[in-house]
Amino acid sequence: MRIGLGLAAVGRPGYINLGRDRDLPAHRTVAALQQRSHELLDYAYAAGVRYVDVARSYGRAEEFLAAWLPGHDDVVVGSKWGYTYTAGWQIDAPVHEAKDHSPATFARQLAETRALLGDRVSVYHVHSVTPESPALTDRTLRQALADLAAPGVTVGLSVSGPHQADAIRTALRVEVGGEPLFRSIQATWNLLERSAGPALTEAHSDGRRVIIKEALANGRLATRDADALAAALDQPFADVVLSGAATVAQLASNLRALDTTPPALPTAPEPPDEYWRTRSALAWS
């Protein structure tokens, strides 16, 4: 199964996806969103999904997943560090997450992830790397990441922003002890934003695992979900394409992409700077 399930939209009450007032319970309590997360996980697992994506900044997503994991030993868990959740379970918080790619934050968040998920984390990404991130240059951090990889954890990074391709290509050159450090790349690719495609092709050709996020452009492509996801699945570099569904009905519709003929790609996607400005302007709701 090449579709994975991401819990960004249901691990916390506020997120930037469109349509959340319609998709989520009126009272977004911890209990209500844990129940919704487990409903999605149950449906995904029954359908054959075996990759689940969470992050330290996704509110209680790791906690919700940890409560569901027993009895699902064949599920591959990927998590991310580098953003701290700061919203205090409030939709209208002034700041929802704080970014820090320092070695100290890595050590703290790895301990937090392990406290919840133990040794079930198979993939650990640096969250939202841009070309200037210290994750690409800090020797202390790179050695700490290499130490994590030594016992068998796949160390990777997710990228974001209009210069995803630059961050990916820089990451491909990072080595520790003569070995590539970042063996998994998670990137935004969708019908509106395809600029990372050539760099992802290079990464895939070099043996790195490629995971596609935001294939529905944070809800902007929701009415074309099967087509949009099918287009992402059709890319030769895509190993896994994440569904960020917030309802079981959405997830069922997303999974239809597996049997959907990919559409022709638009000849003129949005310029990356324009796409990411639009994304940055989306309201937390």
Solvent accessible surface area in square Angstrom, and as a share of the most:
residue,aa,sasa,rsa
1,M,101,0.45
2,R,95,0.35
3,I,2,0.01
4,G,0,0.00
5,L,0,0.00
6,G,6,0.06
7,L,0,0.00
8,A,15,0.12
9,A,2,0.02
10,V,0,0.00
11,G,0,0.00
12,R,3,0.01
13,P,3,0.02
14,G,2,0.02
15,Y,24,0.09
16,I,12,0.06
17,N,30,0.15
18,L,87,0.43
19,G,25,0.24
20,R,4,0.01
21,D,121,0.63
22,R,183,0.67
23,D,15,0.08
24,L,12,0.06
25,P,39,0.25
26,A,101,0.78
27,H,145,0.65
28,R,29,0.11
29,T,70,0.40
30,V,43,0.25
31,A,75,0.58
32,A,26,0.20
33,L,0,0.00
34,Q,56,0.25
35,Q,114,0.50
36,R,42,0.15
37,S,0,0.00
38,H,39,0.17
39,E,67,0.30
40,L,0,0.00
41,L,2,0.01
42,D,76,0.40
43,Y,84,0.32
44,A,2,0.02
45,Y,55,0.21
46,A,91,0.71
47,A,44,0.34
48,G,25,0.24
49,V,4,0.02
50,R,75,0.27
51,Y,9,0.04
52,V,4,0.02
53,D,4,0.02
54,V,0,0.00
55,A,1,0.01
56,R,44,0.16
57,S,0,0.00
58,Y,20,0.08
59,G,16,0.15
60,R,101,0.37
61,A,0,0.00
62,E,2,0.01
63,E,60,0.27
64,F,0,0.00
65,L,0,0.00
66,A,24,0.18
67,A,60,0.46
68,W,17,0.06
69,L,7,0.03
70,P,101,0.63
71,G,69,0.67
72,H,33,0.15
73,D,122,0.63
74,D,77,0.40
75,V,7,0.04
76,V,53,0.31
77,V,0,0.00
78,G,0,0.00
79,S,0,0.00
80,K,2,0.01
81,W,1,0.00
82,G,0,0.00
83,Y,35,0.13
84,T,40,0.23
85,Y,47,0.18
86,T,63,0.37
87,A,5,0.04
88,G,56,0.53
89,W,50,0.17
90,Q,99,0.44
91,I,67,0.34
92,D,125,0.65
93,A,17,0.13
94,P,138,0.87
95,V,86,0.50
96,H,11,0.05
97,E,47,0.21
98,A,47,0.36
99,K,84,0.36
100,D,65,0.34
101,H,8,0.04
102,S,31,0.20
103,P,43,0.27
104,A,75,0.58
105,T,8,0.05
106,F,10,0.04
107,A,61,0.47
108,R,104,0.38
109,Q,2,0.01
110,L,23,0.12
111,A,61,0.47
112,E,55,0.25
113,T,1,0.00
114,R,116,0.42
115,A,90,0.70
116,L,71,0.35
117,L,8,0.04
118,G,37,0.35
119,D,139,0.72
120,R,58,0.21
121,V,16,0.09
122,S,49,0.31
123,V,5,0.03
124,Y,1,0.00
125,H,0,0.00
126,V,0,0.00
127,H,22,0.10
128,S,13,0.09
129,V,0,0.00
130,T,30,0.17
131,P,48,0.30
132,E,139,0.62
133,S,5,0.03
134,P,60,0.38
135,A,0,0.00
136,L,4,0.02
137,T,95,0.55
138,D,44,0.23
139,R,197,0.72
140,T,93,0.54
141,L,0,0.00
142,R,52,0.19
143,Q,90,0.40
144,A,31,0.24
145,L,0,0.00
146,A,21,0.17
147,D,82,0.43
148,L,10,0.05
149,A,32,0.25
150,A,88,0.68
151,P,107,0.67
152,G,61,0.59
153,V,29,0.17
154,T,43,0.25
155,V,1,0.01
156,G,0,0.00
157,L,0,0.00
158,S,1,0.01
159,V,0,0.00
160,S,18,0.12
161,G,12,0.11
162,P,46,0.29
163,H,101,0.45
164,Q,0,0.00
165,A,19,0.15
166,D,72,0.37
167,A,0,0.00
168,I,0,0.00
169,R,82,0.30
170,T,37,0.22
171,A,0,0.00
172,L,30,0.15
173,R,170,0.62
174,V,7,0.04
175,E,93,0.42
176,V,33,0.19
177,G,83,0.80
178,G,56,0.54
179,E,104,0.47
180,P,38,0.24
181,L,7,0.03
182,F,0,0.00
183,R,107,0.39
184,S,0,0.00
185,I,0,0.00
186,Q,1,0.01
187,A,0,0.00
188,T,0,0.00
189,W,4,0.01
190,N,0,0.00
191,L,1,0.01
192,L,37,0.18
193,E,1,0.00
194,R,48,0.17
195,S,42,0.27
196,A,0,0.00
197,G,9,0.08
198,P,81,0.51
199,A,0,0.00
200,L,0,0.00
201,T,67,0.39
202,E,73,0.33
203,A,0,0.00
204,H,69,0.31
205,S,92,0.59
206,D,84,0.43
207,G,66,0.64
208,R,11,0.04
209,R,77,0.28
210,V,0,0.00
211,I,0,0.00
212,I,0,0.00
213,K,27,0.11
214,E,31,0.14
215,A,2,0.02
216,L,32,0.16
217,A,1,0.01
218,N,8,0.04
219,G,20,0.19
220,R,77,0.28
221,L,11,0.05
222,A,48,0.37
223,T,135,0.78
224,R,107,0.39
225,D,18,0.10
226,A,21,0.16
227,D,50,0.26
228,A,0,0.00
229,L,1,0.00
230,A,3,0.02
231,A,1,0.00
232,A,0,0.00
233,L,17,0.08
234,D,82,0.42
235,Q,24,0.11
236,P,116,0.73
237,F,9,0.04
238,A,6,0.04
239,D,45,0.23
240,V,8,0.05
241,V,0,0.00
242,L,15,0.08
243,S,1,0.01
244,G,39,0.37
245,A,4,0.03
246,A,5,0.04
247,T,27,0.15
248,V,51,0.29
249,A,76,0.59
250,Q,56,0.25
251,L,0,0.00
252,A,25,0.20
253,S,21,0.14
254,N,4,0.02
255,L,20,0.10
256,R,145,0.53
257,A,3,0.03
258,L,78,0.39
259,D,136,0.70
260,T,39,0.23
261,T,115,0.67
262,P,50,0.32
263,P,34,0.22
264,A,95,0.74
265,L,68,0.34
266,P,49,0.31
267,T,140,0.82
268,A,84,0.65
269,P,45,0.28
270,E,35,0.16
271,P,78,0.49
272,P,41,0.26
273,D,75,0.39
274,E,75,0.34
275,Y,2,0.01
276,W,18,0.06
277,R,157,0.57
278,T,49,0.28
279,R,57,0.21
280,S,95,0.61
281,A,82,0.63
282,L,28,0.14
283,A,75,0.58
284,W,77,0.27
285,S,36,0.24
